[in-house]
Each structure stands twice: as C-alpha cells, then as structure tokens.
C-alpha cells in the first residue's frame, strides 16, 4: 500500500513523505532503521474500488447496540480462551436470536474461512460495524493482540450503551406524555368536540376567536382526517430523509449547539465520546492521524466533525492537537484543551482522556437526572395551558348566550 507518513527522529527532527509498504509494521520498521519513529500515516486509497455502500436492509433492520456489545464481549472471551476466531464467530451466530445479525455473522464466518481478514469481513457492513470498530479490529489483527482490542471495544460499546440509555431514559417520560396528549387531542377534535360545537353553530351569536379556531380545527380533523394523516406521514418521511443529508445534519447540529436548552448536553456528550474513542484508538496502537480520521467519522455532530477533520492537516505538520482544538472553545471546553495538553507533555494522553471521558459521562448522567425533574413541571404547565384554552373556548360562548338572555 502507498502511504503518506510523518515521523520524528530521536533528536526531535521531523520529516514526512510517501512510501510503498506492506502494512503499518513494515512502515515503522523502515523508519526505525533510518533512525526515525512513526508518528502518523495515511493510506492512499482508490475511492471507487474501496467504497462500500450501505445495504438497504441494514438501513431499515439495523442491529442494536446491545447486540453488538454482547457479540464483542463474547468474542473477546472466546478468543482469549484460545478458541479459533472463525469457530468463535460460528458459536456466537448459533446463539444469536436476531436473525439478521445471525445471517451477517454467518457471512463473516464464510469470508474468514475463504481467507479474508476479520476486519475486511466486518467492513462489508458499514451500517453495523463503523470505522471505529473495523479499524480497531484491523490493528488488533496486525499487532497480534485481537483479544485486548476486543476488550477495549467492548468497554467502549458498554459506555456508549450506558450513555444512550440515560438519554433515552430522560426523554421517555416526556415522549410518552406528548404522544398521549396528541392522541387525546385528536380523539376530542374528531369525535367529542363536533357534538358540542354543533350547538354553537346553530346559535345566532358572535363566537369568540378561540372558539372559531377550535371549530375550524375540529372540522378539519373530522372532514379531512385521512388527508391530514397522509400529510403527517409524508412530513415524517421527508424529515427523516432530510436529517440524513449533509444539509440536514448541519442544520440539526447548528440548532442543537445554538439552543441554550440543549447546548450544554450536546457539548458534554460529544466531548465524552471524543475523549473515550480517541483514547481507545491510541491505546490500541492506531496512529494519531488515523485516530482523528476515525473519530471525525464516528461523532454525529457536524461541527465536531469539521474541527477534527481540519485538525488532521495541522497535526501532520507537527502542531499539537491541543492547540488545534483550543481554537474552538465554543465546542471544546478549556478543560479538554488543558487535559490534552498535559497528556501530550507527559506522554499519558490515553489515561488523561480516559479520566476526562469518565468526568463528562458523569456530567451527562447528572444532566439527564436534572432534565427529568425539570421536564415534569414544564409538561404540567403545557398540559394545563392546553386544557385551559379548550375550556375557555367552550365556556365563553355559553356565558355570552346567558348574558343575552338576561
């Protein structure tokens, strides 16, 4: 393979260039023979031949994070026990309840039996095994420490699962309440209110604006319920497609970072993921540049992706990563820059970032608990306001008729 590399001599001299090598180990050996230590490298790939498309089935029938966690943990245990990789995958496939995942594992088993590497087999399913997973496995296969890499991956997936579970748990209560509210509102507007509002229509009185609005809304749901349902379905599909586009991801990322209600949570989540993933990659033996590339593809927020991708060129020139991300204090707090700088100076970047990841994960945990306690009274206010609006809309015409009678 052809690579672009950067290296440092034992005296501190930096050099970069291109070489044709078999693998990363061969590159490191050649540079070591010249008195240099490899600091980063980037493989030149043919995008047309190396690009792997995401299968349509994998988009709609994805594999849960929990399934991938159990697969990684069980595989690590079996491999460390001395079981051959292909046999371990076959055993896990036989015990997997998810039929789609079992089918994928069977295909991976067949690829390995045919002579393919484990990493190349995983790379065929980018919607399930992302760049982080594939590249760490590749490093483990190359370095002969696959069981250690699988343990690191299992820990990474476990922390990811815990983080997502906390966020989903915090959003579950308000989501259920909102769905129930919308359901009750639709039933009232479609079946209950038309019977009450028909009385007001027959009255020869001027109805309040609020009552007219409720009548118009009720008529729309009663007469055009199918059309409204179709519009909402198409709107949902459109939003899902839009969010998956580059413009959609940028828009969502911008809104989440600029919204004061979500900014703090988004920054802490992305910093926690950056610190843990970057630390795991460095610990596994991935070069700095390759690690930054993988992290930039793994993080979901558009602005974090851009900063990390831009940092690759700077790091290749010899600039410390702490200085690069320090130029973006709005998304990388000063604490991240300082801890990373200390890690670079002491040579303990992995351990420093791991501690920082744990700190931000605890912060997210506390934020989700606070969010749950704040959302409940806010929802009560919203529900009360909605009920009050409908009550006033119904009572105003009645009081108007009674005044006319007097």
C-alpha positions, -999 to +999 in steps of 0.1 A: +000+000+000+011+036-006+011+059+025+019+094+034+038+094+068+052+118+093+080+107+117+103+121+143+140+113+150+153+106+185+168+141+184+135+157+176+138+162+139+105+159+119+102+145+084+073+134+061+070+117+028+055+089+008+064+052+008+052+019-006+049-006+022+031-038+031+015-027+063+019-003+092+045-025+109+067-026+078+065+012+076+075+016+112+104-009+107+117+010+077+116+043+095+132+029+126+161+016+105+167+052+094+166+064+130+130+078+130+098+069+149+065+068+131+041+094+145+013+092+119+004+079+084-024+080+059-031+053+033-039+065-002-070+046-013-089+044-046-123+057-036-140+039-065-128+005-055-127+009-017-160+025-012-185+001+003-222+010+001-246+006+029-271-021+022-307-011+021-317-039+045-291-027+070-306+008+070-340-004+080-332-035+100-302-023+120-285-042+148-290-028+183-260-015+203-267-042+229-264-070+203-231-056+191-219-052+227-227-089+236-211-101+204-179-082+211-177-092+247-184-129+240-160-129+211-132-114+232-138-141+259-137-169+234-106-156+216-087-151+248-096-187+258-078-200+228-108-207+205-101-200+168-117-168+156-139-185+129-152-211+153-159-184+179-180-164+154-198-195+144-207-203+180-220-168+186-240-169+154-258-201+166-267-184+199-279-151+184-316-145+185-316-117+160-320-135+127-305-106+106-274-104+128-270-142+128-271-141+090-244-114+089-222-134+113-226-165+091-214-145+061-184-132+081-176-167+091-177-179+055-154-149+044-128-158+071-129-194+061-123-183+025-091-164+036-104-129+042-093-110+073-118-103+101-116-065+096-123-068+058-152-091+065-167-065+090-161-036+066-187-051+043-214-040+068-206-003+074-242+004+088-235-021+116-197-020+121-185+016+118-149+028+111-140+027+148-149-010+151-133-021+118-100-001+123-095-012+158-100-049+148-076-043+119-050-030+144-056-060+167-051-085+138-020-068+126-005-065+161-015-099+173-035-086+203-070-090+190-084-101+224-071-069+240-086-048+213-119-066+216-119-059+254-113-022+247-141-022+221-165-040+245-158-013+271-163+014+245-196-001+234-207-006+270-201+031+278-219+041+246-248+019+256-250+035+291-248+070+276-276+064+251-297+046+277-295+076+301-305+100+273-334+078+261-345+073+297-346+110+303-366+115+271-390+086+276-414+103+301-419+135+281-423+115+248-450+093+263-468+123+277-467+141+244-479+111+224-508+106+248-517+143+247-517+143+209-538+112+208-564+126+232-565+159+213-571+141+180-599+120+196-615+151+211-613+171+179-626+142+157-654+126+178-662+146+210-660+183+202-681+181+170-711+172+191-706+200+215-697+226+188-727+218+167-748+236+194-727+268+190-731+267+152-769+269+155-767+299+178-772+333+163-743+349+183-709+361+175-684+334+186-650+343+202-619+339+181-607+310+203-640+291+197-639+298+160-603+284+159-614+252+178-644+247+154-622+251+123-596+227+137-624+202+146-639+204+111-606+199+095-598+167+115-634+154+110-637+161+073-600+156+062-587+131+087-572+108+060-555+137+042-540+151+074-527+116+084-511+113+049-495+147+052-481+139+086-467+106+073-450+122+043-437+150+066-422+124+089-405+106+059-393+139+045-377+150+078-361+116+082-346+118+047-336+155+052-318+147+085-298+121+068-285+146+042-254+168+047-275+199+049-299+183+073-271+171+096-256+206+096-290+222+103-297+198+133-262+203+146-265+241+144-298+242+162-287+218+190-255+238+196-271+273+194-302+263+215-294+272+252-316+243+264-296+217+245-261+232+240-246+221+274-259+185+269-246+183+233-211+196+242-207+172+271-219+142+251-196+149+222-166+156+244-172+124+263-174+104+231-144+122+216-122+115+247-132+079+251-130+069+214-097+088+208-082+073+240-093+038+229-078+042+195-045+054+208-044+026+234-050+001+206-020+013+186-037+034+160-017+064+148-028+099+158-038+110+122-058+078+116-074+080+150-086+116+143-100+105+110-119+076+126-132+099+155-144+125+130-164+099+111-178+085+144-191+117+160-225+127+148-224+164+153-213+182+121-192+209+137-172+184+157-165+165+125-153+196+107-129+206+135-114+172+138-110+168+100-093+202+098-070+192+127-056+163+107-037+185+083-023+206+113-012+175+132+006+162+101+026+195+101+037+188+137+011+210+155-002+196+188-038+186+188-044+205+220-035+238+202-058+230+173-089+222+193-081+251+217-090+274+188-127+262+191-136+269+227-173+270+219-175+233+213-143+221+231-143+235+267-110+247+282-108+216+304-104+194+273-076+215+259-058+216+292-060+179+299-050+170+263-020+194+266-009+178+298-013+144+283+009+154+253+036+168+275+037+138+299+031+111+272+000+100+290-027+112+266-047+079+267-051+079+305-058+116+307-085+114+281-100+083+297-104+102+330-119+132+311-143+109+294-155+095+327-159+130+341-181+141+312-201+109+313-208+116+350-218+152+340-242+138+314-257+114+339-264+143+363-278+165+334-302+137+324-314+134+360-319+172+362-337+172+329-362+147+341-370+168+372-373+200+351-394+185+322-422+172+345-434+207+357-429+222+322-452+194+308-477+201+335-478+238+325-482+229+289-510+204+296-527+229+319-525+256+292-540+233+266-568+222+288-574+258+299-576+270+263-602+244+253-622+251+285-623+288+278-632+282+242-662+262+253-673+284+282-671+318+265-700+312+241-721+298+269-716+329+291-723+351+260-757+334+254-766+337+292-758+374+291-781+379+261-809+360+278-807+384+308 
